Amino acid sequence: MDKIIGHDNEYICIKALQPGTQIIGLTRGSETKSHHTENLDKGEILVVQFTEKTSAIKIRGNAEVYTKFGVIKAEK
């Protein structure tokens, strides 16, 4: 049975470690496209979740990603 993607999914937090860190939401489906972009300044935090529309999140720049699995560092 497939898991239903919806509002009850867990959240992840992204903390920018440098100004101009880009967070890009990518779509689901047969063709992956960018559907939303956020630019974070150093120290800003973005709380995100995967949804019916968002299947992936791309990070450009130095950031810490907080998940239920622990902290992951994204580096330029």
CNS distance restraints for C-alpha pairs under 8 A (distance, minus, plus):
assign (resid   5 and name CA) (resid   9 and name CA) 6.96 0.50 0.50
assign (resid   5 and name CA) (resid  50 and name CA) 7.56 0.50 0.50
assign (resid   5 and name CA) (resid  51 and name CA) 5.73 0.50 0.50
assign (resid   5 and name CA) (resid  52 and name CA) 5.51 0.50 0.50
assign (resid   6 and name CA) (resid  50 and name CA) 7.98 0.50 0.50
assign (resid   6 and name CA) (resid  51 and name CA) 5.50 0.50 0.50
assign (resid   6 and name CA) (resid  52 and name CA) 6.15 0.50 0.50
assign (resid   7 and name CA) (resid  51 and name CA) 6.95 0.50 0.50
assign (resid   9 and name CA) (resid  49 and name CA) 6.71 0.50 0.50
assign (resid   9 and name CA) (resid  50 and name CA) 6.96 0.50 0.50
assign (resid   9 and name CA) (resid  51 and name CA) 7.65 0.50 0.50
assign (resid  10 and name CA) (resid  49 and name CA) 6.33 0.50 0.50
assign (resid  10 and name CA) (resid  50 and name CA) 7.95 0.50 0.50
assign (resid  11 and name CA) (resid  47 and name CA) 6.57 0.50 0.50
assign (resid  11 and name CA) (resid  48 and name CA) 5.51 0.50 0.50
assign (resid  11 and name CA) (resid  49 and name CA) 4.60 0.50 0.50
assign (resid  11 and name CA) (resid  50 and name CA) 7.69 0.50 0.50
assign (resid  11 and name CA) (resid  67 and name CA) 7.46 0.50 0.50
assign (resid  12 and name CA) (resid  47 and name CA) 5.83 0.50 0.50
assign (resid  12 and name CA) (resid  48 and name CA) 5.44 0.50 0.50
assign (resid  12 and name CA) (resid  49 and name CA) 6.13 0.50 0.50
assign (resid  12 and name CA) (resid  65 and name CA) 6.98 0.50 0.50
assign (resid  12 and name CA) (resid  66 and name CA) 5.67 0.50 0.50
assign (resid  12 and name CA) (resid  67 and name CA) 5.05 0.50 0.50
assign (resid  12 and name CA) (resid  68 and name CA) 7.76 0.50 0.50
assign (resid  13 and name CA) (resid  45 and name CA) 6.64 0.50 0.50
assign (resid  13 and name CA) (resid  46 and name CA) 5.67 0.50 0.50
assign (resid  13 and name CA) (resid  47 and name CA) 4.43 0.50 0.50
assign (resid  13 and name CA) (resid  48 and name CA) 6.24 0.50 0.50
assign (resid  13 and name CA) (resid  65 and name CA) 5.73 0.50 0.50
assign (resid  13 and name CA) (resid  66 and name CA) 5.01 0.50 0.50
assign (resid  13 and name CA) (resid  67 and name CA) 6.88 0.50 0.50
assign (resid  14 and name CA) (resid  45 and name CA) 5.46 0.50 0.50
assign (resid  14 and name CA) (resid  46 and name CA) 5.16 0.50 0.50
assign (resid  14 and name CA) (resid  47 and name CA) 6.40 0.50 0.50
assign (resid  14 and name CA) (resid  48 and name CA) 7.87 0.50 0.50
assign (resid  14 and name CA) (resid  63 and name CA) 6.56 0.50 0.50
assign (resid  14 and name CA) (resid  64 and name CA) 5.70 0.50 0.50
assign (resid  14 and name CA) (resid  65 and name CA) 4.53 0.50 0.50
assign (resid  14 and name CA) (resid  66 and name CA) 6.30 0.50 0.50
assign (resid  15 and name CA) (resid  42 and name CA) 7.87 0.50 0.50
assign (resid  15 and name CA) (resid  43 and name CA) 6.15 0.50 0.50
assign (resid  15 and name CA) (resid  44 and name CA) 5.77 0.50 0.50
assign (resid  15 and name CA) (resid  45 and name CA) 4.38 0.50 0.50
assign (resid  15 and name CA) (resid  46 and name CA) 6.56 0.50 0.50
assign (resid  15 and name CA) (resid  63 and name CA) 5.41 0.50 0.50
assign (resid  15 and name CA) (resid  64 and name CA) 5.12 0.50 0.50
assign (resid  15 and name CA) (resid  65 and name CA) 6.46 0.50 0.50
assign (resid  16 and name CA) (resid  21 and name CA) 5.96 0.50 0.50
assign (resid  16 and name CA) (resid  40 and name CA) 6.11 0.50 0.50
assign (resid  16 and name CA) (resid  41 and name CA) 6.34 0.50 0.50
assign (resid  16 and name CA) (resid  42 and name CA) 5.02 0.50 0.50
assign (resid  16 and name CA) (resid  43 and name CA) 5.34 0.50 0.50
assign (resid  16 and name CA) (resid  44 and name CA) 5.63 0.50 0.50
assign (resid  16 and name CA) (resid  45 and name CA) 6.46 0.50 0.50
assign (resid  16 and name CA) (resid  61 and name CA) 7.85 0.50 0.50
assign (resid  16 and name CA) (resid  62 and name CA) 6.30 0.50 0.50
assign (resid  16 and name CA) (resid  63 and name CA) 4.44 0.50 0.50
assign (resid  16 and name CA) (resid  64 and name CA) 6.62 0.50 0.50
assign (resid  17 and name CA) (resid  21 and name CA) 7.69 0.50 0.50
assign (resid  17 and name CA) (resid  41 and name CA) 7.89 0.50 0.50
assign (resid  17 and name CA) (resid  42 and name CA) 4.97 0.50 0.50
assign (resid  17 and name CA) (resid  43 and name CA) 5.99 0.50 0.50
assign (resid  17 and name CA) (resid  61 and name CA) 7.95 0.50 0.50
assign (resid  17 and name CA) (resid  62 and name CA) 5.23 0.50 0.50
assign (resid  17 and name CA) (resid  63 and name CA) 4.92 0.50 0.50
assign (resid  17 and name CA) (resid  64 and name CA) 7.15 0.50 0.50
assign (resid  18 and name CA) (resid  41 and name CA) 6.30 0.50 0.50
assign (resid  18 and name CA) (resid  42 and name CA) 4.32 0.50 0.50
assign (resid  18 and name CA) (resid  43 and name CA) 7.44 0.50 0.50
assign (resid  18 and name CA) (resid  61 and name CA) 7.06 0.50 0.50
assign (resid  18 and name CA) (resid  62 and name CA) 5.93 0.50 0.50
assign (resid  18 and name CA) (resid  63 and name CA) 7.36 0.50 0.50
assign (resid  19 and name CA) (resid  40 and name CA) 6.34 0.50 0.50
assign (resid  19 and name CA) (resid  41 and name CA) 3.97 0.50 0.50
assign (resid  19 and name CA) (resid  42 and name CA) 4.50 0.50 0.50
assign (resid  20 and name CA) (resid  39 and name CA) 5.61 0.50 0.50
assign (resid  20 and name CA) (resid  40 and name CA) 5.54 0.50 0.50
assign (resid  20 and name CA) (resid  41 and name CA) 5.48 0.50 0.50
assign (resid  20 and name CA) (resid  42 and name CA) 7.57 0.50 0.50
assign (resid  20 and name CA) (resid  61 and name CA) 7.38 0.50 0.50
assign (resid  21 and name CA) (resid  39 and name CA) 5.57 0.50 0.50
assign (resid  21 and name CA) (resid  40 and name CA) 5.09 0.50 0.50
assign (resid  21 and name CA) (resid  41 and name CA) 6.53 0.50 0.50
assign (resid  21 and name CA) (resid  42 and name CA) 7.71 0.50 0.50
assign (resid  21 and name CA) (resid  59 and name CA) 7.30 0.50 0.50
assign (resid  21 and name CA) (resid  60 and name CA) 5.76 0.50 0.50
assign (resid  21 and name CA) (resid  61 and name CA) 4.76 0.50 0.50
assign (resid  21 and name CA) (resid  62 and name CA) 6.60 0.50 0.50
assign (resid  21 and name CA) (resid  63 and name CA) 7.30 0.50 0.50
assign (resid  22 and name CA) (resid  37 and name CA) 6.87 0.50 0.50
assign (resid  22 and name CA) (resid  38 and name CA) 5.74 0.50 0.50
assign (resid  22 and name CA) (resid  39 and name CA) 4.62 0.50 0.50
assign (resid  22 and name CA) (resid  40 and name CA) 6.34 0.50 0.50
assign (resid  22 and name CA) (resid  59 and name CA) 5.73 0.50 0.50
assign (resid  22 and name CA) (resid  60 and name CA) 4.94 0.50 0.50
assign (resid  22 and name CA) (resid  61 and name CA) 6.54 0.50 0.50
assign (resid  23 and name CA) (resid  37 and name CA) 5.61 0.50 0.50
assign (resid  23 and name CA) (resid  38 and name CA) 5.10 0.50 0.50
assign (resid  23 and name CA) (resid  39 and name CA) 6.37 0.50 0.50
assign (resid  23 and name CA) (resid  40 and name CA) 7.73 0.50 0.50
assign (resid  23 and name CA) (resid  57 and name CA) 6.85 0.50 0.50
assign (resid  23 and name CA) (resid  58 and name CA) 5.81 0.50 0.50
assign (resid  23 and name CA) (resid  59 and name CA) 4.79 0.50 0.50
assign (resid  23 and name CA) (resid  60 and name CA) 6.55 0.50 0.50
assign (resid  24 and name CA) (resid  34 and name CA) 6.56 0.50 0.50
assign (resid  24 and name CA) (resid  35 and name CA) 7.57 0.50 0.50
assign (resid  24 and name CA) (resid  36 and name CA) 5.75 0.50 0.50
assign (resid  24 and name CA) (resid  37 and name CA) 4.47 0.50 0.50
assign (resid  24 and name CA) (resid  38 and name CA) 6.53 0.50 0.50
assign (resid  24 and name CA) (resid  57 and name CA) 5.58 0.50 0.50
assign (resid  24 and name CA) (resid  58 and name CA) 4.98 0.50 0.50
assign (resid  24 and name CA) (resid  59 and name CA) 6.40 0.50 0.50
assign (resid  25 and name CA) (resid  34 and name CA) 5.80 0.50 0.50
assign (resid  25 and name CA) (resid  35 and name CA) 5.75 0.50 0.50
assign (resid  25 and name CA) (resid  36 and name CA) 5.03 0.50 0.50
assign (resid  25 and name CA) (resid  37 and name CA) 6.31 0.50 0.50
assign (resid  25 and name CA) (resid  54 and name CA) 6.15 0.50 0.50
assign (resid  25 and name CA) (resid  55 and name CA) 7.75 0.50 0.50
assign (resid  25 and name CA) (resid  56 and name CA) 6.13 0.50 0.50
assign (resid  25 and name CA) (resid  57 and name CA) 4.72 0.50 0.50
assign (resid  25 and name CA) (resid  58 and name CA) 6.52 0.50 0.50
assign (resid  26 and name CA) (resid  32 and name CA) 6.24 0.50 0.50
assign (resid  26 and name CA) (resid  33 and name CA) 5.40 0.50 0.50
assign (resid  26 and name CA) (resid  34 and name CA) 4.48 0.50 0.50
assign (resid  26 and name CA) (resid  35 and name CA) 5.78 0.50 0.50
assign (resid  26 and name CA) (resid  36 and name CA) 7.33 0.50 0.50
assign (resid  26 and name CA) (resid  54 and name CA) 5.58 0.50 0.50
assign (resid  26 and name CA) (resid  55 and name CA) 5.99 0.50 0.50
assign (resid  26 and name CA) (resid  56 and name CA) 5.10 0.50 0.50
assign (resid  26 and name CA) (resid  57 and name CA) 5.96 0.50 0.50
assign (resid  26 and name CA) (resid  58 and name CA) 7.50 0.50 0.50
assign (resid  27 and name CA) (resid  31 and name CA) 7.75 0.50 0.50
assign (resid  27 and name CA) (resid  32 and name CA) 5.24 0.50 0.50
assign (resid  27 and name CA) (resid  33 and name CA) 5.34 0.50 0.50
assign (resid  27 and name CA) (resid  34 and name CA) 6.27 0.50 0.50
assign (resid  27 and name CA) (resid  35 and name CA) 6.32 0.50 0.50
assign (resid  27 and name CA) (resid  53 and name CA) 5.44 0.50 0.50
assign (resid  27 and name CA) (resid  54 and name CA) 4.75 0.50 0.50
assign (resid  27 and name CA) (resid  55 and name CA) 5.52 0.50 0.50
assign (resid  27 and name CA) (resid  56 and name CA) 6.99 0.50 0.50
assign (resid  28 and name CA) (resid  32 and name CA) 5.98 0.50 0.50
assign (resid  28 and name CA) (resid  52 and name CA) 7.37 0.50 0.50
assign (resid  28 and name CA) (resid  53 and name CA) 5.72 0.50 0.50
assign (resid  28 and name CA) (resid  54 and name CA) 5.87 0.50 0.50
assign (resid  28 and name CA) (resid  55 and name CA) 5.00 0.50 0.50
assign (resid  28 and name CA) (resid  56 and name CA) 7.90 0.50 0.50
assign (resid  40 and name CA) (resid  44 and name CA) 5.83 0.50 0.50
assign (resid  40 and name CA) (resid  45 and name CA) 7.52 0.50 0.50
assign (resid  40 and name CA) (resid  46 and name CA) 7.98 0.50 0.50
assign (resid  50 and name CA) (resid  54 and name CA) 5.24 0.50 0.50
assign (resid  50 and name CA) (resid  55 and name CA) 5.92 0.50 0.50
assign (resid  50 and name CA) (resid  56 and name CA) 7.17 0.50 0.50
assign (resid  51 and name CA) (resid  55 and name CA) 6.87 0.50 0.50
assign (resid  59 and name CA) (resid  63 and name CA) 7.72 0.50 0.50
assign (resid  59 and name CA) (resid  74 and name CA) 7.11 0.50 0.50
assign (resid  60 and name CA) (resid  74 and name CA) 7.89 0.50 0.50
assign (resid  60 and name CA) (resid  75 and name CA) 7.96 0.50 0.50
assign (resid  60 and name CA) (resid  76 and name CA) 6.77 0.50 0.50
assign (resid  61 and name CA) (resid  74 and name CA) 6.92 0.50 0.50
assign (resid  61 and name CA) (resid  75 and name CA) 5.89 0.50 0.50
assign (resid  61 and name CA) (resid  76 and name CA) 4.81 0.50 0.50
assign (resid  62 and name CA) (resid  73 and name CA) 7.31 0.50 0.50
assign (resid  62 and name CA) (resid  74 and name CA) 5.32 0.50 0.50
assign (resid  62 and name CA) (resid  75 and name CA) 4.43 0.50 0.50
assign (resid  62 and name CA) (resid  76 and name CA) 5.61 0.50 0.50
assign (resid  63 and name CA) (resid  73 and name CA) 5.83 0.50 0.50
assign (resid  63 and name CA) (resid  74 and name CA) 5.07 0.50 0.50
assign (resid  63 and name CA) (resid  75 and name CA) 6.65 0.50 0.50
assign (resid  64 and name CA) (resid  71 and name CA) 6.50 0.50 0.50
assign (resid  64 and name CA) (resid  72 and name CA) 5.73 0.50 0.50
assign (resid  64 and name CA) (resid  73 and name CA) 4.57 0.50 0.50
assign (resid  64 and name CA) (resid  74 and name CA) 6.13 0.50 0.50
assign (resid  65 and name CA) (resid  71 and name CA) 5.52 0.50 0.50
assign (resid  65 and name CA) (resid  72 and name CA) 5.05 0.50 0.50
assign (resid  65 and name CA) (resid  73 and name CA) 6.20 0.50 0.50
assign (resid  65 and name CA) (resid  74 and name CA) 7.37 0.50 0.50
assign (resid  66 and name CA) (resid  70 and name CA) 5.96 0.50 0.50
assign (resid  66 and name CA) (resid  71 and name CA) 4.62 0.50 0.50
assign (resid  66 and name CA) (resid  72 and name CA) 6.58 0.50 0.50
assign (resid  67 and name CA) (resid  71 and name CA) 6.23 0.50 0.50
assign (resid  67 and name CA) (resid  72 and name CA) 7.95 0.50 0.50
